[in-house]
C-alpha cells in the first residue's frame, strides 16, 4: 500500500492516523506492507520529523520517503 501526504503542516496526530491505516488495511485486505511519502518541508522541524519516523516504525512501517 502506498500513502502520500503532501499536506503543508504535518503534525504527530496526522502521522498516527496514517500509521493506523496499516492496521485497518491488514485487517480488511490482508496487506502487510506500507510505503509512506511525505513532503520534507511539511515538517515543522527535525524533531517532528524524527518523532514521525519513530511512530511509523512502531507500526512496522519502514519504507518512508521524504521528498
mmCIF file of the N, C-alpha and C atoms, coordinates in Angstrom:
data_MODEL
# 
_entry.id   MODEL 
# 
loop_
_atom_site.group_PDB 
_atom_site.id 
_atom_site.type_symbol 
_atom_site.label_atom_id 
_atom_site.label_alt_id 
_atom_site.label_comp_id 
_atom_site.label_asym_id 
_atom_site.label_entity_id 
_atom_site.label_seq_id 
_atom_site.pdbx_PDB_ins_code 
_atom_site.Cartn_x 
_atom_site.Cartn_y 
_atom_site.Cartn_z 
_atom_site.occupancy 
_atom_site.B_iso_or_equiv 
_atom_site.pdbx_formal_charge 
_atom_site.auth_seq_id 
_atom_site.auth_comp_id 
_atom_site.auth_asym_id 
_atom_site.auth_atom_id 
_atom_site.pdbx_PDB_model_num 
ATOM 1   N N  . UNK A 1 1  ? 0.850  -1.160 0.000  1.00 0.00 ? 1  UNK A N  1 
ATOM 2   C CA . UNK A 1 1  ? 0.000  0.000  0.000  1.00 0.00 ? 1  UNK A CA 1 
ATOM 3   C C  . UNK A 1 1  ? 0.902  1.231  0.000  1.00 0.00 ? 1  UNK A C  1 
ATOM 4   N N  . UNK A 1 2  ? 0.503  2.234  -0.741 1.00 0.00 ? 2  UNK A N  1 
ATOM 5   C CA . UNK A 1 2  ? 1.236  3.496  -0.819 1.00 0.00 ? 2  UNK A CA 1 
ATOM 6   C C  . UNK A 1 2  ? 0.356  4.616  -0.283 1.00 0.00 ? 2  UNK A C  1 
ATOM 7   N N  . UNK A 1 3  ? 0.905  5.389  0.655  1.00 0.00 ? 3  UNK A N  1 
ATOM 8   C CA . UNK A 1 3  ? 0.218  6.562  1.192  1.00 0.00 ? 3  UNK A CA 1 
ATOM 9   C C  . UNK A 1 3  ? 1.105  7.765  0.924  1.00 0.00 ? 3  UNK A C  1 
ATOM 10  N N  . UNK A 1 4  ? 0.538  8.784  0.294  1.00 0.00 ? 4  UNK A N  1 
ATOM 11  C CA . UNK A 1 4  ? 1.265  10.014 0.001  1.00 0.00 ? 4  UNK A CA 1 
ATOM 12  C C  . UNK A 1 4  ? 0.575  11.149 0.741  1.00 0.00 ? 4  UNK A C  1 
ATOM 13  N N  . UNK A 1 5  ? 1.325  11.866 1.561  1.00 0.00 ? 5  UNK A N  1 
ATOM 14  C CA . UNK A 1 5  ? 0.795  13.000 2.316  1.00 0.00 ? 5  UNK A CA 1 
ATOM 15  C C  . UNK A 1 5  ? 1.589  14.242 1.921  1.00 0.00 ? 5  UNK A C  1 
ATOM 16  N N  . UNK A 1 6  ? 0.928  15.146 1.214  1.00 0.00 ? 6  UNK A N  1 
ATOM 17  C CA . UNK A 1 6  ? 1.581  16.369 0.748  1.00 0.00 ? 6  UNK A CA 1 
ATOM 18  C C  . UNK A 1 6  ? 1.042  17.596 1.472  1.00 0.00 ? 6  UNK A C  1 
ATOM 19  N N  . UNK A 1 7  ? 0.496  17.379 2.645  1.00 0.00 ? 7  UNK A N  1 
ATOM 20  C CA . UNK A 1 7  ? -0.014 18.477 3.465  1.00 0.00 ? 7  UNK A CA 1 
ATOM 21  C C  . UNK A 1 7  ? 1.123  19.454 3.772  1.00 0.00 ? 7  UNK A C  1 
ATOM 22  N N  . UNK A 1 8  ? 0.780  20.716 3.945  1.00 0.00 ? 8  UNK A N  1 
ATOM 23  C CA . UNK A 1 8  ? 1.798  21.732 4.236  1.00 0.00 ? 8  UNK A CA 1 
ATOM 24  C C  . UNK A 1 8  ? 2.225  21.765 5.697  1.00 0.00 ? 8  UNK A C  1 
ATOM 25  N N  . UNK A 1 9  ? 1.459  21.130 6.581  1.00 0.00 ? 9  UNK A N  1 
ATOM 26  C CA . UNK A 1 9  ? 1.779  21.161 8.006  1.00 0.00 ? 9  UNK A CA 1 
ATOM 27  C C  . UNK A 1 9  ? 1.452  19.799 8.612  1.00 0.00 ? 9  UNK A C  1 
ATOM 28  N N  . UNK A 1 10 ? 2.418  18.913 8.611  1.00 0.00 ? 10 UNK A N  1 
ATOM 29  C CA . UNK A 1 10 ? 2.212  17.571 9.142  1.00 0.00 ? 10 UNK A CA 1 
ATOM 30  C C  . UNK A 1 10 ? 2.536  17.579 10.628 1.00 0.00 ? 10 UNK A C  1 
ATOM 31  N N  . UNK A 1 11 ? 1.568  17.116 11.416 1.00 0.00 ? 11 UNK A N  1 
ATOM 32  C CA . UNK A 1 11 ? 1.796  17.016 12.855 1.00 0.00 ? 11 UNK A CA 1 
ATOM 33  C C  . UNK A 1 11 ? 1.750  15.545 13.270 1.00 0.00 ? 11 UNK A C  1 
ATOM 34  N N  . UNK A 1 12 ? 2.027  15.301 14.516 1.00 0.00 ? 12 UNK A N  1 
ATOM 35  C CA . UNK A 1 12 ? 2.093  13.931 15.025 1.00 0.00 ? 12 UNK A CA 1 
ATOM 36  C C  . UNK A 1 12 ? 0.742  13.237 14.921 1.00 0.00 ? 12 UNK A C  1 
ATOM 37  N N  . UNK A 1 13 ? -0.343 13.969 15.120 1.00 0.00 ? 13 UNK A N  1 
ATOM 38  C CA . UNK A 1 13 ? -1.681 13.386 15.007 1.00 0.00 ? 13 UNK A CA 1 
ATOM 39  C C  . UNK A 1 13 ? -1.909 12.827 13.604 1.00 0.00 ? 13 UNK A C  1 
ATOM 40  N N  . UNK A 1 14 ? -1.490 13.563 12.599 1.00 0.00 ? 14 UNK A N  1 
ATOM 41  C CA . UNK A 1 14 ? -1.623 13.107 11.213 1.00 0.00 ? 14 UNK A CA 1 
ATOM 42  C C  . UNK A 1 14 ? -0.815 11.833 10.988 1.00 0.00 ? 14 UNK A C  1 
ATOM 43  N N  . UNK A 1 15 ? 0.387  11.809 11.501 1.00 0.00 ? 15 UNK A N  1 
ATOM 44  C CA . UNK A 1 15 ? 1.256  10.635 11.342 1.00 0.00 ? 15 UNK A CA 1 
ATOM 45  C C  . UNK A 1 15 ? 0.643  9.419  12.029 1.00 0.00 ? 15 UNK A C  1 
ATOM 46  N N  . UNK A 1 16 ? 0.091  9.605  13.215 1.00 0.00 ? 16 UNK A N  1 
ATOM 47  C CA . UNK A 1 16 ? -0.539 8.497  13.933 1.00 0.00 ? 16 UNK A CA 1 
ATOM 48  C C  . UNK A 1 16 ? -1.731 7.948  13.158 1.00 0.00 ? 16 UNK A C  1 
ATOM 49  N N  . UNK A 1 17 ? -2.513 8.818  12.549 1.00 0.00 ? 17 UNK A N  1 
ATOM 50  C CA . UNK A 1 17 ? -3.660 8.365  11.750 1.00 0.00 ? 17 UNK A CA 1 
ATOM 51  C C  . UNK A 1 17 ? -3.200 7.589  10.522 1.00 0.00 ? 17 UNK A C  1 
ATOM 52  N N  . UNK A 1 18 ? -2.131 8.045  9.901  1.00 0.00 ? 18 UNK A N  1 
ATOM 53  C CA . UNK A 1 18 ? -1.580 7.315  8.755  1.00 0.00 ? 18 UNK A CA 1 
ATOM 54  C C  . UNK A 1 18 ? -1.099 5.937  9.206  1.00 0.00 ? 18 UNK A C  1 
ATOM 55  N N  . UNK A 1 19 ? -0.411 5.884  10.330 1.00 0.00 ? 19 UNK A N  1 
ATOM 56  C CA . UNK A 1 19 ? 0.092  4.612  10.850 1.00 0.00 ? 19 UNK A CA 1 
ATOM 57  C C  . UNK A 1 19 ? -1.050 3.649  11.146 1.00 0.00 ? 19 UNK A C  1 
ATOM 58  N N  . UNK A 1 20 ? -2.144 4.157  11.670 1.00 0.00 ? 20 UNK A N  1 
ATOM 59  C CA . UNK A 1 20 ? -3.289 3.306  11.987 1.00 0.00 ? 20 UNK A CA 1 
ATOM 60  C C  . UNK A 1 20 ? -3.966 2.756  10.738 1.00 0.00 ? 20 UNK A C  1 
ATOM 61  N N  . UNK A 1 21 ? -3.764 3.416  9.597  1.00 0.00 ? 21 UNK A N  1 
ATOM 62  C CA . UNK A 1 21 ? -4.301 2.892  8.343  1.00 0.00 ? 21 UNK A CA 1 
ATOM 63  C C  . UNK A 1 21 ? -3.736 1.508  8.039  1.00 0.00 ? 21 UNK A C  1 
ATOM 64  N N  . UNK A 1 22 ? -2.485 1.286  8.409  1.00 0.00 ? 22 UNK A N  1 
ATOM 65  C CA . UNK A 1 22 ? -1.875 -0.017 8.140  1.00 0.00 ? 22 UNK A CA 1 
ATOM 66  C C  . UNK A 1 22 ? -2.646 -1.110 8.855  1.00 0.00 ? 22 UNK A C  1 
ATOM 67  N N  . UNK A 1 23 ? -2.953 -0.896 10.106 1.00 0.00 ? 23 UNK A N  1 
ATOM 68  C CA . UNK A 1 23 ? -3.703 -1.891 10.873 1.00 0.00 ? 23 UNK A CA 1 
ATOM 69  C C  . UNK A 1 23 ? -5.042 -2.184 10.201 1.00 0.00 ? 23 UNK A C  1 
ATOM 70  N N  . UNK A 1 24 ? -5.716 -1.133 9.763  1.00 0.00 ? 24 UNK A N  1 
ATOM 71  C CA . UNK A 1 24 ? -7.015 -1.296 9.113  1.00 0.00 ? 24 UNK A CA 1 
ATOM 72  C C  . UNK A 1 24 ? -6.878 -2.077 7.803  1.00 0.00 ? 24 UNK A C  1 
ATOM 73  N N  . UNK A 1 25 ? -5.867 -1.755 7.003  1.00 0.00 ? 25 UNK A N  1 
ATOM 74  C CA . UNK A 1 25 ? -5.694 -2.435 5.726  1.00 0.00 ? 25 UNK A CA 1 
ATOM 75  C C  . UNK A 1 25 ? -5.249 -3.879 5.902  1.00 0.00 ? 25 UNK A C  1 
ATOM 76  N N  . UNK A 1 26 ? -4.499 -4.170 6.954  1.00 0.00 ? 26 UNK A N  1 
ATOM 77  C CA . UNK A 1 26 ? -4.133 -5.558 7.238  1.00 0.00 ? 26 UNK A CA 1 
ATOM 78  C C  . UNK A 1 26 ? -5.388 -6.351 7.557  1.00 0.00 ? 26 UNK A C  1 
ATOM 79  N N  . UNK A 1 27 ? -6.251 -5.786 8.405  1.00 0.00 ? 27 UNK A N  1 
ATOM 80  C CA . UNK A 1 27 ? -7.481 -6.470 8.796  1.00 0.00 ? 27 UNK A CA 1 
ATOM 81  C C  . UNK A 1 27 ? -8.443 -6.619 7.623  1.00 0.00 ? 27 UNK A C  1 
ATOM 82  N N  . UNK A 1 28 ? -8.604 -5.571 6.826  1.00 0.00 ? 28 UNK A N  1 
ATOM 83  C CA . UNK A 1 28 ? -9.605 -5.573 5.758  1.00 0.00 ? 28 UNK A CA 1 
ATOM 84  C C  . UNK A 1 28 ? -9.142 -6.275 4.484  1.00 0.00 ? 28 UNK A C  1 
ATOM 85  N N  . UNK A 1 29 ? -7.863 -6.123 4.129  1.00 0.00 ? 29 UNK A N  1 
ATOM 86  C CA . UNK A 1 29 ? -7.395 -6.597 2.831  1.00 0.00 ? 29 UNK A CA 1 
ATOM 87  C C  . UNK A 1 29 ? -6.201 -7.545 2.896  1.00 0.00 ? 29 UNK A C  1 
ATOM 88  N N  . UNK A 1 30 ? -5.671 -7.759 4.075  1.00 0.00 ? 30 UNK A N  1 
ATOM 89  C CA . UNK A 1 30 ? -4.523 -8.640 4.210  1.00 0.00 ? 30 UNK A CA 1 
ATOM 90  C C  . UNK A 1 30 ? -3.212 -8.035 3.729  1.00 0.00 ? 30 UNK A C  1 
ATOM 91  N N  . UNK A 1 31 ? -3.201 -6.732 3.504  1.00 0.00 ? 31 UNK A N  1 
ATOM 92  C CA . UNK A 1 31 ? -1.973 -6.061 3.069  1.00 0.00 ? 31 UNK A CA 1 
ATOM 93  C C  . UNK A 1 31 ? -1.072 -5.837 4.275  1.00 0.00 ? 31 UNK A C  1 
ATOM 94  N N  . UNK A 1 32 ? 0.176  -6.243 4.168  1.00 0.00 ? 32 UNK A N  1 
ATOM 95  C CA . UNK A 1 32 ? 1.055  -6.093 5.328  1.00 0.00 ? 32 UNK A CA 1 
ATOM 96  C C  . UNK A 1 32 ? 2.237  -5.167 5.090  1.00 0.00 ? 32 UNK A C  1 
ATOM 97  N N  . UNK A 1 33 ? 2.391  -4.662 3.874  1.00 0.00 ? 33 UNK A N  1 
ATOM 98  C CA . UNK A 1 33 ? 3.475  -3.710 3.638  1.00 0.00 ? 33 UNK A CA 1 
ATOM 99  C C  . UNK A 1 33 ? 2.880  -2.348 3.310  1.00 0.00 ? 33 UNK A C  1 
ATOM 100 N N  . UNK A 1 34 ? 3.606  -1.325 3.706  1.00 0.00 ? 34 UNK A N  1 
ATOM 101 C CA . UNK A 1 34 ? 3.110  0.034  3.508  1.00 0.00 ? 34 UNK A CA 1 
ATOM 102 C C  . UNK A 1 34 ? 4.286  0.958  3.253  1.00 0.00 ? 34 UNK A C  1 
ATOM 103 N N  . UNK A 1 35 ? 4.145  1.795  2.255  1.00 0.00 ? 35 UNK A N  1 
ATOM 104 C CA . UNK A 1 35 ? 5.143  2.815  1.936  1.00 0.00 ? 35 UNK A CA 1 
ATOM 105 C C  . UNK A 1 35 ? 4.472  4.172  2.137  1.00 0.00 ? 35 UNK A C  1 
ATOM 106 N N  . UNK A 1 36 ? 5.181  5.089  2.799  1.00 0.00 ? 36 UNK A N  1 
ATOM 107 C CA . UNK A 1 36 ? 4.642  6.421  3.077  1.00 0.00 ? 36 UNK A CA 1 
ATOM 108 C C  . UNK A 1 36 ? 5.578  7.465  2.485  1.00 0.00 ? 36 UNK A C  1 
ATOM 109 N N  . UNK A 1 37 ? 4.988  8.453  1.809  1.00 0.00 ? 37 UNK A N  1 
ATOM 110 C CA . UNK A 1 37 ? 5.750  9.543  1.207  1.00 0.00 ? 37 UNK A CA 1 
ATOM 111 C C  . UNK A 1 37 ? 5.249  10.858 1.793  1.00 0.00 ? 37 UNK A C  1 
ATOM 112 N N  . UNK A 1 38 ? 6.181  11.665 2.286  1.00 0.00 ? 38 UNK A N  1 
ATOM 113 C CA . UNK A 1 38 ? 5.870  12.985 2.831  1.00 0.00 ? 38 UNK A CA 1 
ATOM 114 C C  . UNK A 1 38 ? 6.612  14.054 2.042  1.00 0.00 ? 38 UNK A C  1 
ATOM 115 N N  . UNK A 1 39 ? 6.099  15.256 2.092  1.00 0.00 ? 39 UNK A N  1 
ATOM 116 C CA . UNK A 1 39 ? 6.824  16.415 1.573  1.00 0.00 ? 39 UNK A CA 1 
ATOM 117 C C  . UNK A 1 39 ? 7.730  16.900 2.703  1.00 0.00 ? 39 UNK A C  1 
ATOM 118 N N  . UNK A 1 40 ? 9.026  16.939 2.471  1.00 0.00 ? 40 UNK A N  1 
ATOM 119 C CA . UNK A 1 40 ? 10.001 17.238 3.525  1.00 0.00 ? 40 UNK A CA 1 
ATOM 120 C C  . UNK A 1 40 ? 9.746  18.584 4.199  1.00 0.00 ? 40 UNK A C  1 
ATOM 121 N N  . UNK A 1 41 ? 9.343  19.575 3.438  1.00 0.00 ? 41 UNK A N  1 
ATOM 122 C CA . UNK A 1 41 ? 9.122  20.913 4.006  1.00 0.00 ? 41 UNK A CA 1 
ATOM 123 C C  . UNK A 1 41 ? 7.867  20.993 4.867  1.00 0.00 ? 41 UNK A C  1 
ATOM 124 N N  . UNK A 1 42 ? 7.101  19.921 4.922  1.00 0.00 ? 42 UNK A N  1 
ATOM 125 C CA . UNK A 1 42 ? 5.861  19.922 5.697  1.00 0.00 ? 42 UNK A CA 1 
ATOM 126 C C  . UNK A 1 42 ? 6.076  19.769 7.196  1.00 0.00 ? 42 UNK A C  1 
ATOM 127 N N  . UNK A 1 43 ? 7.241  19.260 7.576  1.00 0.00 ? 43 UNK A N  1 
ATOM 128 C CA . UNK A 1 43 ? 7.519  19.073 8.996  1.00 0.00 ? 43 UNK A CA 1 
ATOM 129 C C  . UNK A 1 43 ? 7.987  20.389 9.602  1.00 0.00 ? 43 UNK A C  1 
ATOM 130 N N  . UNK A 1 44 ? 7.481  20.686 10.793 1.00 0.00 ? 44 UNK A N  1 
ATOM 131 C CA . UNK A 1 44 ? 7.837  21.934 11.477 1.00 0.00 ? 44 UNK A CA 1 
ATOM 132 C C  . UNK A 1 44 ? 9.342  22.041 11.698 1.00 0.00 ? 44 UNK A C  1 
ATOM 133 N N  . UNK A 1 45 ? 9.940  20.924 12.121 1.00 0.00 ? 45 UNK A N  1 
ATOM 134 C CA . UNK A 1 45 ? 11.381 20.888 12.363 1.00 0.00 ? 45 UNK A CA 1 
ATOM 135 C C  . UNK A 1 45 ? 11.851 19.436 12.373 1.00 0.00 ? 45 UNK A C  1 
ATOM 136 N N  . UNK A 1 46 ? 13.136 19.256 12.603 1.00 0.00 ? 46 UNK A N  1 
ATOM 137 C CA . UNK A 1 46 ? 13.722 17.914 12.585 1.00 0.00 ? 46 UNK A CA 1 
ATOM 138 C C  . UNK A 1 46 ? 13.180 17.029 13.701 1.00 0.00 ? 46 UNK A C  1 
ATOM 139 N N  . UNK A 1 47 ? 12.810 17.621 14.823 1.00 0.00 ? 47 UNK A N  1 
ATOM 140 C CA . UNK A 1 47 ? 12.275 16.843 15.948 1.00 0.00 ? 47 UNK A CA 1 
ATOM 141 C C  . UNK A 1 47 ? 10.949 16.200 15.560 1.00 0.00 ? 47 UNK A C  1 
ATOM 142 N N  . UNK A 1 48 ? 10.075 16.964 14.922 1.00 0.00 ? 48 UNK A N  1 
ATOM 143 C CA . UNK A 1 48 ? 8.778  16.431 14.498 1.00 0.00 ? 48 UNK A CA 1 
ATOM 144 C C  . UNK A 1 48 ? 8.989  15.316 13.472 1.00 0.00 ? 48 UNK A C  1 
ATOM 145 N N  . UNK A 1 49 ? 9.914  15.520 12.556 1.00 0.00 ? 49 UNK A N  1 
ATOM 146 C CA . UNK A 1 49 ? 10.187 14.501 11.540 1.00 0.00 ? 49 UNK A CA 1 
ATOM 147 C C  . UNK A 1 49 ? 10.727 13.224 12.180 1.00 0.00 ? 49 UNK A C  1 
ATOM 148 N N  . UNK A 1 50 ? 11.650 13.366 13.119 1.00 0.00 ? 50 UNK A N  1 
ATOM 149 C CA . UNK A 1 50 ? 12.206 12.207 13.818 1.00 0.00 ? 50 UNK A CA 1 
ATOM 150 C C  . UNK A 1 50 ? 11.127 11.461 14.587 1.00 0.00 ? 50 UNK A C  1 
ATOM 151 N N  . UNK A 1 51 ? 10.271 12.193 15.281 1.00 0.00 ? 51 UNK A N  1 
ATOM 152 C CA . UNK A 1 51 ? 9.172  11.569 16.017 1.00 0.00 ? 51 UNK A CA 1 
ATOM 153 C C  . UNK A 1 51 ? 8.214  10.853 15.071 1.00 0.00 ? 51 UNK A C  1 
ATOM 154 N N  . UNK A 1 52 ? 7.958  11.453 13.915 1.00 0.00 ? 52 UNK A N  1 
ATOM 155 C CA . UNK A 1 52 ? 7.080  10.833 12.924 1.00 0.00 ? 52 UNK A CA 1 
ATOM 156 C C  . UNK A 1 52 ? 7.656  9.497  12.462 1.00 0.00 ? 52 UNK A C  1 
ATOM 157 N N  . UNK A 1 53 ? 8.947  9.477  12.175 1.00 0.00 ? 53 UNK A N  1 
ATOM 158 C CA . UNK A 1 53 ? 9.592  8.240  11.740 1.00 0.00 ? 53 UNK A CA 1 
ATOM 159 C C  . UNK A 1 53 ? 9.543  7.176  12.830 1.00 0.00 ? 53 UNK A C  1 
ATOM 160 N N  . UNK A 1 54 ? 9.712  7.592  14.078 1.00 0.00 ? 54 UNK A N  1 
ATOM 161 C CA . UNK A 1 54 ? 9.654  6.659  15.202 1.00 0.00 ? 54 UNK A CA 1 
ATOM 162 C C  . UNK A 1 54 ? 8.254  6.051  15.328 1.00 0.00 ? 54 UNK A C  1 
ATOM 163 N N  . UNK A 1 55 ? 7.231  6.883  15.205 1.00 0.00 ? 55 UNK A N  1 
ATOM 164 C CA . UNK A 1 55 ? 5.848  6.395  15.293 1.00 0.00 ? 55 UNK A CA 1 
ATOM 165 C C  . UNK A 1 55 ? 5.575  5.384  14.182 1.00 0.00 ? 55 UNK A C  1 
ATOM 166 N N  . UNK A 1 56 ? 5.974  5.712  12.971 1.00 0.00 ? 56 UNK A N  1 
ATOM 167 C CA . UNK A 1 56 ? 5.751  4.794  11.855 1.00 0.00 ? 56 UNK A CA 1 
ATOM 168 C C  . UNK A 1 56 ? 6.500  3.480  12.063 1.00 0.00 ? 56 UNK A C  1 
ATOM 169 N N  . UNK A 1 57 ? 7.694  3.558  12.607 1.00 0.00 ? 57 UNK A N  1 
ATOM 170 C CA . UNK A 1 57 ? 8.474  2.346  12.872 1.00 0.00 ? 57 UNK A CA 1 
ATOM 171 C C  . UNK A 1 57 ? 7.769  1.460  13.905 1.00 0.00 ? 57 UNK A C  1 
ATOM 172 N N  . UNK A 1 58 ? 7.102  2.069  14.882 1.00 0.00 ? 58 UNK A N  1 
ATOM 173 C CA . UNK A 1 58 ? 6.356  1.299  15.879 1.00 0.00 ? 58 UNK A CA 1 
ATOM 174 C C  . UNK A 1 58 ? 5.262  0.462  15.225 1.00 0.00 ? 58 UNK A C  1 
ATOM 175 N N  . UNK A 1 59 ? 4.729  0.939  14.107 1.00 0.00 ? 59 UNK A N  1 
ATOM 176 C CA . UNK A 1 59 ? 3.697  0.223  13.368 1.00 0.00 ? 59 UNK A CA 1 
ATOM 177 C C  . UNK A 1 59 ? 4.307  -0.642 12.256 1.00 0.00 ? 59 UNK A C  1 
ATOM 178 N N  . UNK A 1 60 ? 5.622  -0.856 12.331 1.00 0.00 ? 60 UNK A N  1 
ATOM 179 C CA . UNK A 1 60 ? 6.369  -1.663 11.367 1.00 0.00 ? 60 UNK A CA 1 
ATOM 180 C C  . UNK A 1 60 ? 6.275  -1.103 9.950  1.00 0.00 ? 60 UNK A C  1 
ATOM 181 N N  . UNK A 1 61 ? 6.289  0.223  9.857  1.00 0.00 ? 61 UNK A N  1 
ATOM 182 C CA . UNK A 1 61 ? 6.323  0.914  8.567  1.00 0.00 ? 61 UNK A CA 1 
ATOM 183 C C  . UNK A 1 61 ? 7.733  1.475  8.419  1.00 0.00 ? 61 UNK A C  1 
ATOM 184 N N  . UNK A 1 62 ? 8.547  0.775  7.642  1.00 0.00 ? 62 UNK A N  1 
ATOM 185 C CA . UNK A 1 62 ? 9.947  1.161  7.486  1.00 0.00 ? 62 UNK A CA 1 
ATOM 186 C C  . UNK A 1 62 ? 10.230 1.858  6.163  1.00 0.00 ? 62 UNK A C  1 
ATOM 187 N N  . UNK A 1 63 ? 9.310  1.755  5.228  1.00 0.00 ? 63 UNK A N  1 
ATOM 188 C CA . UNK A 1 63 ? 9.506  2.388  3.922  1.00 0.00 ? 63 UNK A CA 1 
ATOM 189 C C  . UNK A 1 63 ? 8.900  3.789  3.953  1.00 0.00 ? 63 UNK A C  1 
ATOM 190 N N  . UNK A 1 64 ? 9.707  4.756  4.357  1.00 0.00 ? 64 UNK A N  1 
ATOM 191 C CA . UNK A 1 64 ? 9.257  6.144  4.462  1.00 0.00 ? 64 UNK A CA 1 
ATOM 192 C C  . UNK A 1 64 ? 10.194 7.007  3.629  1.00 0.00 ? 64 UNK A C  1 
ATOM 193 N N  . UNK A 1 65 ? 9.596  7.814  2.761  1.00 0.00 ? 65 UNK A N  1 
ATOM 194 C CA . UNK A 1 65 ? 10.371 8.689  1.889  1.00 0.00 ? 65 UNK A CA 1 
ATOM 195 C C  . UNK A 1 65 ? 9.908  10.115 2.110  1.00 0.00 ? 65 UNK A C  1 
ATOM 196 N N  . UNK A 1 66 ? 10.864 11.018 2.156  1.00 0.00 ? 66 UNK A N  1 
ATOM 197 C CA . UNK A 1 66 ? 10.584 12.440 2.306  1.00 0.00 ? 66 UNK A CA 1 
ATOM 198 C C  . UNK A 1 66 ? 11.150 13.143 1.078  1.00 0.00 ? 66 UNK A C  1 
ATOM 199 N N  . UNK A 1 67 ? 10.264 13.790 0.302  1.00 0.00 ? 67 UNK A N  1 
ATOM 200 C CA . UNK A 1 67 ? 10.717 14.424 -0.946 1.00 0.00 ? 67 UNK A CA 1 
ATOM 201 C C  . UNK A 1 67 ? 10.682 15.930 -0.851 1.00 0.00 ? 67 UNK A C  1 
# 
